[in-house]
Amino acid sequence: MKLVLVFMLAAIPICCYASSGCHAMDDIIAQTINSSVSVAEYQGLVKQYAPLPYDQKALGKLKQCFLDQSEETLANVKVLVDAVYNSKDCPQSA
């Protein structure tokens, strides 16, 4: 889980530079962290961004990693994402 989280969080600054104000990215991150969204629902949400079967399988595993975490951990991930978006190095507002 830690490695997956590191890769996801490493991608956030790149995405905030590449797509300042990208609401689709914000929504996908929010749905990834949201524990009430099932793996199947999540795969449906990201299908347009990852249409291949092995992409869907990988995203299902990513979502399951987040579902396996406590609510406290998920809240901390949201705080971390907000901190990245609101940092001086990220020229967008989340």
N, CA, C and O of each residue as an XYZ file, in Angstrom:
376
protein
N       0.821     -1.193      0.000
C       0.000      0.000      0.000
C       0.864      1.255      0.000
O       0.552      2.232     -0.681
N       1.942      1.224      0.762
C       2.768      2.419      0.862
C       3.359      2.793     -0.488
O       3.423      3.975     -0.826
N       3.791      1.809     -1.263
C       4.367      2.088     -2.571
C       3.318      2.669     -3.520
O       3.598      3.616     -4.255
N       2.128      2.108     -3.504
C       1.042      2.618     -4.348
C       0.727      4.062     -3.973
O       0.551      4.915     -4.843
N       0.660      4.323     -2.681
C       0.357      5.674     -2.216
C       1.457      6.646     -2.623
O       1.167      7.775     -3.019
N       2.700      6.226     -2.531
C       3.820      7.082     -2.937
C       3.715      7.433     -4.415
O       3.899      8.591     -4.791
N       3.418      6.439     -5.263
C       3.292      6.706     -6.696
C       2.131      7.656     -6.988
O       2.256      8.562     -7.813
N       1.009      7.449     -6.313
C      -0.137      8.319     -6.546
C       0.174      9.748     -6.108
O      -0.129     10.704     -6.822
N       0.774      9.883     -4.944
C       1.073     11.217     -4.441
C       2.173     11.895     -5.242
O       2.204     13.121     -5.344
N       3.070     11.108     -5.808
C       4.119     11.693     -6.656
C       3.523     12.248     -7.943
O       4.064     13.188     -8.524
N       2.428     11.679     -8.383
C       1.803     12.129     -9.623
C       0.997     13.416     -9.441
O       0.764     14.135    -10.413
N       0.574     13.712     -8.230
C      -0.281     14.882     -8.006
C       0.397     16.190     -8.408
O      -0.213     16.982     -9.126
N       1.639     16.452     -7.974
C       2.255     17.726     -8.405
C       2.421     17.828     -9.915
O       2.273     18.910    -10.483
N       2.724     16.724    -10.562
C       2.857     16.725    -12.019
C       1.521     17.072    -12.654
O       1.465     17.860    -13.599
N       0.457     16.493    -12.146
C      -0.870     16.747    -12.699
C      -1.325     18.167    -12.416
O      -2.018     18.765    -13.240
N      -0.949     18.722    -11.268
C      -1.407     20.087    -10.994
C      -0.684     21.078    -11.890
O      -1.239     22.130    -12.209
N       0.536     20.772    -12.302
C       1.219     21.637    -13.262
C       0.651     21.437    -14.666
O       0.463     22.397    -15.413
N       0.387     20.201    -15.008
C      -0.065     19.887    -16.364
C      -1.506     20.324    -16.607
O      -1.869     20.672    -17.730
N      -2.311     20.307    -15.578
C      -3.732     20.593    -15.789
C      -4.279     21.417    -14.634
O      -5.091     20.939    -13.843
N      -3.836     22.625    -14.551
C      -4.266     23.509    -13.472
C      -5.783     23.639    -13.461
O      -6.396     24.037    -14.451
N      -6.372     23.297    -12.326
C      -7.817     23.385    -12.195
C      -8.565     22.236    -12.821
O      -9.732     22.392    -13.179
N      -7.939     21.095    -12.964
C      -8.571     19.933    -13.599
C      -9.582     19.304    -12.640
O      -9.213     18.621    -11.685
N     -10.856     19.548    -12.912
C     -11.904     19.034    -12.038
C     -12.043     17.524    -12.151
O     -12.416     16.872    -11.176
N     -11.755     16.953    -13.311
C     -11.824     15.497    -13.470
C     -10.804     14.817    -12.561
O     -11.108     13.817    -11.910
N      -9.592     15.370    -12.525
C      -8.548     14.813    -11.654
C      -8.952     14.943    -10.187
O      -8.780     14.008     -9.406
N      -9.487     16.098     -9.818
C      -9.936     16.303     -8.441
C     -11.015     15.295     -8.067
O     -11.004     14.743     -6.967
N     -11.947     15.058     -8.988
C     -13.037     14.114     -8.731
C     -12.516     12.687     -8.596
O     -12.954     11.952     -7.711
N     -11.592     12.287     -9.456
C     -11.041     10.930     -9.382
C     -10.308     10.729     -8.060
O     -10.449      9.681     -7.429
N      -9.536     11.712     -7.641
C      -8.824     11.596     -6.360
C      -9.826     11.496     -5.210
O      -9.655     10.683     -4.302
N     -10.867     12.324     -5.251
C     -11.888     12.284     -4.201
C     -12.580     10.928     -4.160
O     -12.842     10.399     -3.080
N     -12.878     10.359     -5.326
C     -13.533      9.048     -5.369
C     -12.590      7.931     -4.937
O     -13.032      6.921     -4.390
N     -11.302      8.105     -5.180
C     -10.313      7.116     -4.742
C     -10.273      7.065     -3.230
O     -10.192      5.984     -2.647
N     -10.327      8.210     -2.593
C     -10.243      8.297     -1.138
C     -11.573      7.941     -0.465
O     -11.584      7.494      0.682
N     -12.677      8.133     -1.159
C     -14.013      7.920     -0.601
C     -14.256      6.434     -0.327
O     -14.261      5.618     -1.249
N     -14.454      6.096      0.932
C     -14.637      4.688      1.298
C     -16.017      4.145      0.954
O     -16.224      2.933      1.017
N     -16.966      5.001      0.595
C     -18.310      4.523      0.238
C     -18.426      4.147     -1.240
O     -19.466      3.644     -1.666
N     -17.380      4.384     -2.020
C     -17.370      4.023     -3.441
C     -16.748      2.633     -3.577
O     -15.615      2.408     -3.151
N     -17.489      1.714     -4.168
C     -16.987      0.343     -4.324
C     -15.981      0.267     -5.467
O     -15.832      1.203     -6.252
N     -15.298     -0.865     -5.539
C     -14.326     -1.079     -6.617
C     -15.025     -1.025     -7.976
O     -14.518     -0.398     -8.906
N     -16.173     -1.671     -8.097
C     -16.904     -1.686     -9.374
C     -17.353     -0.277     -9.772
O     -17.234      0.103    -10.937
N     -17.865      0.494     -8.818
C     -18.270      1.877     -9.109
C     -17.060      2.704     -9.544
O     -17.135      3.482    -10.495
N     -15.952      2.524     -8.836
C     -14.734      3.272     -9.144
C     -14.234      2.939    -10.551
O     -13.858      3.833    -11.308
N     -14.231      1.659    -10.894
C     -13.797      1.260    -12.238
C     -14.703      1.867    -13.301
O     -14.236      2.214    -14.386
N     -15.986      1.999    -13.003
C     -16.895      2.654    -13.936
C     -16.578      4.133    -14.098
O     -16.683      4.681    -15.195
N     -16.192      4.774    -13.003
C     -15.858      6.199    -13.053
C     -14.594      6.482    -13.852
O     -14.501      7.502    -14.535
N     -13.624      5.583    -13.769
C     -12.332      5.834    -14.424
C     -12.209      5.124    -15.776
O     -11.152      5.168    -16.406
N     -13.272      4.479    -16.214
C     -13.216      3.701    -17.454
C     -12.795      4.546    -18.668
O     -12.065      4.056    -19.530
N     -13.240      5.786    -18.745
C     -12.890      6.619    -19.901
C     -11.414      6.994    -19.904
O     -10.856      7.303    -20.957
N     -10.776      6.969    -18.733
C      -9.358      7.314    -18.653
C      -8.450      6.098    -18.770
O      -7.272      6.219    -19.105
N      -9.011      4.925    -18.490
C      -8.231      3.680    -18.537
C      -9.123      2.571    -19.103
O      -9.623      1.733    -18.352
N      -9.323      2.565    -20.415
C     -10.293      1.640    -21.004
C      -9.813      0.189    -21.140
O     -10.635     -0.710    -21.316
N      -8.521     -0.051    -21.063
C      -8.011     -1.408    -21.262
C      -8.245     -2.287    -20.034
O      -8.208     -1.796    -18.906
N      -8.485     -3.575    -20.244
C      -8.798     -4.474    -19.114
C      -7.711     -4.512    -18.043
O      -8.025     -4.528    -16.853
N      -6.448     -4.528    -18.439
C      -5.396     -4.581    -17.405
C      -5.296     -3.259    -16.664
O      -4.887     -3.243    -15.503
N      -5.657     -2.147    -17.300
C      -5.719     -0.867    -16.590
C      -6.838     -0.902    -15.552
O      -6.660     -0.458    -14.417
N      -7.973     -1.426    -15.946
C      -9.107     -1.527    -15.030
C      -8.766     -2.411    -13.832
O      -9.131     -2.101    -12.698
N      -8.068     -3.506    -14.094
C      -7.672     -4.418    -13.011
C      -6.720     -3.710    -12.048
O      -6.865     -3.830    -10.831
N      -5.748     -2.976    -12.589
C      -4.792     -2.254    -11.748
C      -5.503     -1.180    -10.916
O      -5.206     -1.015     -9.733
N      -6.433     -0.456    -11.529
C      -7.169      0.568    -10.793
C      -8.080     -0.050     -9.733
O      -8.309      0.544     -8.680
N      -8.592     -1.232    -10.015
C      -9.378     -1.951     -9.013
C      -8.533     -2.298     -7.801
O      -8.986     -2.182     -6.662
N      -7.301     -2.723     -8.052
C      -6.394     -3.030     -6.943
C      -6.028     -1.773     -6.165
O      -5.940     -1.800     -4.938
N      -5.813     -0.660     -6.888
C      -5.527      0.608     -6.224
C      -6.676      1.003     -5.305
O      -6.461      1.365     -4.148
N      -7.898      0.929     -5.829
C      -9.068      1.306     -5.027
C      -9.205      0.382     -3.821
O      -9.538      0.837     -2.727
N      -8.950     -0.908     -4.012
C      -9.056     -1.852     -2.902
C      -8.045     -1.527     -1.804
O      -8.331     -1.706     -0.620
N      -6.870     -1.051     -2.195
C      -5.871     -0.636     -1.201
C      -6.433      0.471     -0.316
O      -6.225      0.468      0.898
N      -7.138      1.409     -0.921
C      -7.718      2.495     -0.139
C      -8.903      2.006      0.692
O      -9.115      2.491      1.803
N      -9.675      1.056      0.171
C     -10.796      0.511      0.930
C     -10.318     -0.255      2.160
O     -11.039     -0.348      3.153
N      -9.123     -0.795      2.099
C      -8.568     -1.562      3.215
C      -8.029     -0.674      4.340
O      -7.654     -1.178      5.399
N      -7.989      0.628      4.121
C      -7.444      1.555      5.115
C      -8.536      2.043      6.058
O      -9.724      1.987      5.738
N      -8.115      2.519      7.221
C      -9.063      3.060      8.196
C      -9.546      4.437      7.737
O      -8.931      5.070      6.878
N     -10.649      4.886      8.319
C     -11.172      6.213      8.005
C     -10.166      7.298      8.392
O     -10.059      8.325      7.723
N      -9.434      7.059      9.476
C      -8.423      8.022      9.904
C      -7.318      8.165      8.845
O      -6.880      9.275      8.542
N      -6.882      7.045      8.295
C      -5.850      7.085      7.253
C      -6.368      7.804      6.017
O      -5.647      8.607      5.425
N      -7.605      7.529      5.619
C      -8.184      8.192      4.454
C      -8.311      9.698      4.686
O      -8.092     10.488      3.767
N      -8.659     10.092      5.897
C      -8.737     11.516      6.216
C      -7.347     12.155      6.129
O      -7.208     13.289      5.671
N      -6.330     11.426      6.567
C      -4.960     11.941      6.483
C      -4.499     12.070      5.034
O      -3.768     13.003      4.702
N      -4.913     11.150      4.172
C      -4.570     11.242      2.749
C      -5.216     12.487      2.152
O      -4.592     13.193      1.360
N      -6.457     12.756      2.525
C      -7.130     13.973      2.028
C      -6.393     15.223      2.486
O      -6.225     16.161      1.708
N      -5.952     15.247      3.735
C      -5.185     16.389      4.243
C      -3.904     16.554      3.436
O      -3.513     17.671      3.098
N      -3.251     15.432      3.130
C      -2.012     15.481      2.354
C      -2.265     15.999      0.934
O      -1.510     16.833      0.435
N      -3.310     15.512      0.294
C      -3.652     15.978     -1.056
C      -3.951     17.478     -1.033
O      -3.489     18.221     -1.899
N      -4.722     17.916     -0.045
C      -5.031     19.348      0.078
C      -3.765     20.166      0.299
O      -3.624     21.259     -0.250
N      -2.849     19.640      1.102
C      -1.592     20.349      1.358
C      -0.773     20.489      0.078
O      -0.160     21.530     -0.157
N      -0.762     19.451     -0.743
C      -0.029     19.514     -2.010
C      -0.675     20.549     -2.927
O       0.019     21.385     -3.506
N      -1.999     20.498     -3.062
C      -2.695     21.442     -3.936
C      -2.554     22.886     -3.467
O      -2.514     23.806     -4.284
N      -2.479     23.082     -2.174
C      -2.404     24.434     -1.621
C      -0.968     24.893     -1.367
O      -0.749     25.959     -0.792
N      -0.009     24.106     -1.788
C       1.395     24.487     -1.580
C       1.791     25.578     -2.568
O       1.137     25.780     -3.591
N       2.858     26.265     -2.245
C       3.341     27.336     -3.124
C       3.890     26.797     -4.437
O       4.000     27.538     -5.413
N       4.238     25.502     -4.470
C       4.777     24.902     -5.688
C       3.696     24.414     -6.650
O       4.013     23.987     -7.761
N       2.455     24.469     -6.253
C       1.355     24.003     -7.100
C       0.458     25.184     -7.425
O      -0.305     25.633     -6.570
N       0.536     25.695     -8.646
C      -0.174     26.937     -8.990
C      -1.648     26.759     -9.318
O      -2.139     27.372    -10.266
N      -2.350     25.956     -8.579
C      -3.788     25.786     -8.806
C      -4.485     25.732     -7.471
O      -3.846     25.524     -6.440
N      -5.774     25.913     -7.477
C      -6.555     25.727     -6.266
C      -7.410     24.503     -6.457
O      -8.002     24.313     -7.519
N      -7.483     23.660     -5.429
C      -8.232     22.397     -5.534
C      -9.700     22.629     -5.281
O     -10.491     21.686     -5.326
